[in-house]
Amino acid sequence: MTTEPNRREILHAIGGSVGAGALFGRASVGTAGARTTESWPQFGYDVANSGHAPGNTGPEGPIGERWGFDAGRVFGSPAVVHGIVYVASRFGTVYALNAVDGTELWSVEVGTDGHPELHLYGSPAVGDETVYVAEAIPGRDVGSVYALDAATGDELWQFVDVGEVSSPPTVADGTVYVGSDDWNVYALDAEDGSEHWRFETGGWVQTAPAVVGDTVYVGGWDVYALDATDGTERWRARPGAPDYTAPAVVDDGVYVGCDDGNVYALDAADGSERWRFETIDEVSTSPAVADGTVYVGSHDFGVYAIDAGTGDERWRVSTGGKVYSSPSVVDETVYVGSHDGNVYGLDASDGTERWRFPIGDEVYSSPAVADGSVYVGAYDDSAPSVYALGRGSDAGNEGRIESVLDRFDGPETAVGLGALAVGGGYAAYRRFSRGEGDGDPSGE
């Protein structure tokens, strides 16, 4: 069984030996997979954090492991662009992998002054042949945002005037938006990293901003709507307890999960509450919204489908552990990981389980789905921590299931220390840091 993550590691709402190069040094450059039109460029798929990729395709038939790669504890969502899978490791290394076979194309080790405690919590974002990642050095209130050449991993720029950054970057219209533990939201020029503006909130911002039109929506202690041009506040809302997930903004609605166990629908124009839906425990995953339905996971082990217009429950499916992984929706299938060590494929219409695949350890990563494959990270430093799942034989799954069962003594033995929905909220970290308990939904 892997060592439990510490409280900071659990904040984040991603086979074979890996040779990381020197600081921003290229370890090796291989050949990318075929360039395709399907992609998953950042957390939540698009700049609205919708989690829905209507033009992408997921796997059909029996699901098997296409390949696994040992990146060492991956919390965030992989990004997939032009046949390359980009992954940020907890241990401070960014990897570019061939989407077809998982071979390493390049890897770079980022770091502030070479500090050994550097962590990469959030998902990478890819835009205009550039990979954007953010770092945090726990306890030092130090972090940076980096831009790397997507083809080689070479550093293009570094923005250092920022605190610990756990928020996944969001790239929209030539601007990188990112939150920080210094309570600010930053807007940086995507080309050179210069600061356009910063906005001070009322607390940590550890979730991925959403950008729709000329408005930036942010989840933190409150939910904010900011002018994308200059960062001025348009509205803020706190419909329940503080601590909200990354917002998904779809059809004039802002959908967020909350530490108080509710999912909220707010009006995108003024932040007024449209409805709230109560689960049994904390909601630290960012909702996905597709075809009039909101999909979200909860610490009560459940995955929910909620009517986006009314807030009524359409269905609920129980997994074997808390759900920190933000759902993704492709091909009328909901893809989501659970703390029980499985990745699930659920029918979007009624929640019927189409398949599950045990990857061997807790899943905090939100799946990225493109070109008939599911790419997902795992919290595991002794086995592959990045998986590509696709159509294949179930052969070999029985042994993997037994391996997973060996790791778990009950429905969920690991202490849920935080919301590694990686952009999805990080509510459980707050709960842990307040010294509250964390167990099964009954509270026993």
N, C-alpha and C positions, 0 to 999 in steps of 0.2 A: 504494500500500500504506500502510496506516495505521502510525503510529509504534508501536513495541512498547511495551506497558505496562511501567511500572517495577515493582519487586518488591512494593511495597505495594499498588499498584492490582490486581495479580493475586491478591490475597488472597481476593477474594470475588466461604466454601465461599454490573442489570437495567438525512411530508413537509410540510414547510412550515416557515415561520419561527416560532420560539417566543419569546414575550415573557415572561420571568420577571419577577415583581413584585419590589418591595423586600422586605426581610426580612419573611417571612411575609405579604407583601402579596399580595392576590389580583390576578392579571394579568387574567383574564377568566373569566367564568362562562357556559358554554354550556348546552346541553340534553343530558341524559344519554340513553343508549340505553334501550330498553325494559327495565323491571324484570323479571328472570327468577328462577326458582328455582335455576338452576345458578350455582355460584360456585367460585372458587379463591382463598380469602381470605388465604393466607399460604404461605410456603415449605413444600413437602411436602404441600400441600393441607390437611391437618388437623393437630390438635395433636400427633398421634402421629408426624408426619413420614412417613406411610405412602407418600406419593406416588401413592396410588390413590384415584380418585374414581368409585366404582361407579355413582353416579346421574347422572354427566355424560355428554355426548355429544361425540364428536370428528367431524371432517369425513369425508365419504364421497366416493368418486369422485376424479377428477383434482384435484390440489391447486394452488391459485393464491394469489397475494398479494391479499388483500382491501384492505389499506392498510398504509402505512409511515409512521412518525413519527420525526422527528429530535430525539432527546432528548440525544444526545451520550454515547456509551459507557455502555451499560447492562450491568451485571454480574449483577444479581439477577433473580429471578423476578418477573414482573408479578403483581399481585393483581387478581382480577376479582370484583366484587360489584355486584349490581343494575345491570348493563349499563354499568358504569364500569371502566376499566382503570387501575390505579394503578401508577406506575413511579417508581423512585428512580434518578436519574442520578448517575454518578460525579462530576459537576461540582457537586453540592450542590443540585439542584433536584428537587422532587417534582412529578409531573404527574398530572392526572386527565384521561383521554381517553374519548371516546365509543366504546364497544366496537363500534358498528355501522360507523362511518366514520373513526374515529381523530382526529376534531376535538378540539382542546384545550378542556376545560371550565374548568380552572383550573391554575395552576402557582404554586408558592411556592419561594423560595430560602431554605433554612435555613442557619444558620451560627453558630458560636461567636465572638462579637465580630467578626463579619464577616470572619473569617480566609479569605484567598483559597485556601488549600490544603485546604479542607474537602472530604471525600470521603464519599459515600454508597455503601457497598459492598454492603450486604445488601438483602434483599427487604423490601418493606413488608408489614405485616400489618394486616388490617382486621377490626374487631369493634365491634358496637354503634355503627355510624355514625361510627367514628373510625379514622383511619389512623395507625399507629405506625411510625416510622422511627428509625434510629440513625445517628449520624455519627462520623467519626474525623478528626482532624487529625494526619497522620503526623509523627512526630518530636517532637511536643509532649506526647504522652501525655494528650491532651485529647479529650473526646467528650461527646456528650449523647444522650439519648433524647427524642423529641418525640411529642406527640399532636396531630393535626390534625383539624379538622372535615372529615368525608368529603365533605360537600356543597359547602363553600366553600374549604377549605384553611386556614382561620383556625387559629392556634395555640390549643390548649386548655391544654397545660402542657408544661414542659421540665424534665427531670431532668438536672442538670449534675454531680453528684458521682460521676463515673465516668471511667475512662480511655478510650483509643481503643476505639470499638465497631465491630466488623466483623460481629458476630453478627446475623443476622436476628432480630427479636423474635418470640416465640411468645405468643399471647394465649389464655388459658384461664381460665374461671371468674372473670372480673373481675380477673385478674392478668396483668401483662406480664413474661415471663421473658426475660432477655437476658444474654449473656456479654460479657466485656470483656478487653482486653489487660492490664488491671491484675490478672489472674488470678482475678477474682471472677465469680460468677454472681449476678445481681440479680433480686429479685422486687419489682415495683412495682405499686402500686394503679392499675388501668386508668382509674379515674375522675379521680384528681387527681395521679398520679405520685409519691405518697409511697412511701417505701421500707418494704416489709414485712420483708425480710431480705436478707442477702448471705452468700455462702459462698465462702471462699477455696480455690481449687484449687491444683494444683502447677504451673500454667503458663497460657499464653494460652488463652482460650476464644473461638473465632471461628466457632462453628457454632451452628445453631438448636437450642435445647433441645426435647425432646419431653416431653409431659405425658400421662400415662395414669393415671386414677384419682387417687390422692393422692401420686403419685411423679413427680418431674422427673428425666429422664434427660439427661445432658450428655456430649458428646464433646469432648475436649481432649487434653492430654498423657496422660490416663487417661480411662476411661469411668466416670461417676459416676451413682449413684441417690440422690436427695435427697428428703427429706420436703417436699411442696409447701406445707405449712402453716408450717413454721419453718426450713426449709433444713438440718436436721440430716442428716448423712451416713448412708445406709443401707448402701451398699457402694461400693467402687471396684474397678476391674479394669484390668489392663494385660496382656492376653493375648499381645501381641507388642511391636513397637517403639512408642515414644511417638508421638502425633499421630493422632487418630481423627476421623472425619467426624461429621457430625450423625447421631444414631441414629434409626433407624426402629423403632418398638416395635409389634409386631403379634403377637397370639396368644401372649402370655407370652414372646416372644422379643425380644431387642434385637440389631439388625443394624447393624454399622458397617464402614466401610472403613478402611484403615490405610496409613500411609506405607510399611510394609514389603511392600506388594503383596498383602496378604491381605484377605479379607472374613471377619468373625467373626460367629458367632451365639452370644449369651450368654443365660443364663437371667435373665429379668427379676426374679426373686425374690431371687437371691443373686449374680448376676454370673458364675457359673461358665460355663466354655466348653462349648458344645455341639458345635460344629464350626468348622473354618476351611477356607477355599477360597483357593487360591493363583492369582493372575494373574501375568503376566510383569513388570509394572511397578507403580508406585504407584497406589493407589486413593484418589482425592480427591473422589469423588462420594458423596452420600448414597444408600444403597440405597432402592429402591422395593419394596414387598412387596404382592403381589396374588395371591389364590387359591392360596396355598401355594408361590409362587415369588418369589425375590429377584432383582431386576433391578439391575444396577450397571455402571458404566463404569470403564475403566482407562486409564492412560497408555500401555498397550500397543496403543492404537487400538481395543480391543475393547469390545463390549457383551455382557454375560453374563446368562444366565438360570440360576439355581441353585435346586435343590430346598430349600425352607425347612426341611424336616424332617431331611434327611440331609446336605445340603451338596454333593450330586452335581451336576455340570454337566448342564444340559438342552440348552443350545445356546450358541453364541458367534457373533457377527457382527462382522466387521472393518470399521471405517470408514476414512476416509483421514487421520485425525489423532487426536491424543490426545483423550480424552473427559473433560472437566471438568464437563459438564452433567449434573445429576442426572436420572435418568429419571423420567417420569411415565407412569401407566398409566390409560387410559380406553378403554372399548369394546373390550376385548381387543386393544388396540394399545399398544405402547410408544413413547412420544415422547421423543426425546433429540437434543441437539445435539452437534456434534463440532468439533474444532479445524480440520477441513477446510473449514469454512464452510457445512456443510449441517445442516439439521434433518431427522431421519429419522422415518418411521413404520414400525415393525416389528411383524409378527404376534407377539402375546405367546406363542402356543403353540409356534412353531417358529423364530421369528426371521426368517422370510421378509420381505424388504423390500417393503412395500406402496407406498411412495413416498419420495422425498427432495426437499427444496427448498433451493436455494442462496440464502442470504440475504446473501452477499457479504463476510462477515468471520467471524473466530473466534466461536464460540458457547460462552459460559460459563454463560449463563442456563439455568435449568431451565424447560421449557415449562409454561405454564398452559393447561389445556384445558377449555373450557366452551361450551355452546350451539353446537356444531358448528364451533368455531374454535380454533386454536392460537395463543396469544400468547407471544412470546418476544423476548428482548433480544439485541442484538449488540454486539460491541466494535468500534464504528465511529463516528468523529466526522466523517466526510465524506459520509455517506449515512444513510438511515433506520436508526435503532438500536433501534426497536421495531416488530415486525411482527405483523400478524394474518393468519394463513393459513387458508384455508377452501376449500370446494368451488368449483372454477373451472377455467378453461381453462389448459392448459399454454402457451398462446401467450405469447411473451415470455421464457420460461424459458431458451431457448437462448442469447440474448444475456447473460442473467444468469450462466449457467454459464461462458461465456467470460470474463466479468468476474471471476468467482471464480478461474478458472484463472490469470488474469494475476497474481493476488495470491500464488499459491503456486508455488514452483519445484520442490518435491518433495512427498512424501507429507505433510510437515509442516515448513514452514520456520521458523515462529515458535518462539522459545524458550519452553518451557512453564514459566513462572515461578511459577505458583501454581494453587490450586484454586478457581476461580471457580464451582464448583458452588454457590457462594453459600450457604453454610450446609452444604455438603457436606464440608468438611474442611480445605482450605488446606494440604495436605501439601507441595505442590510449592514453595510459598513458603519453607517451612523448608529444603527442599533447596537452593533458590537461595541463601538467606541464608547457608548453610553453605559456599557456594562450590563445590558439586558441579556437574558437567556435566548437560546435559539434551539428549537427542537422540532418535533413534529407539529402538524397543524392543531392538534388537540391541546398543545401546551404542556403535555406530560413529559 
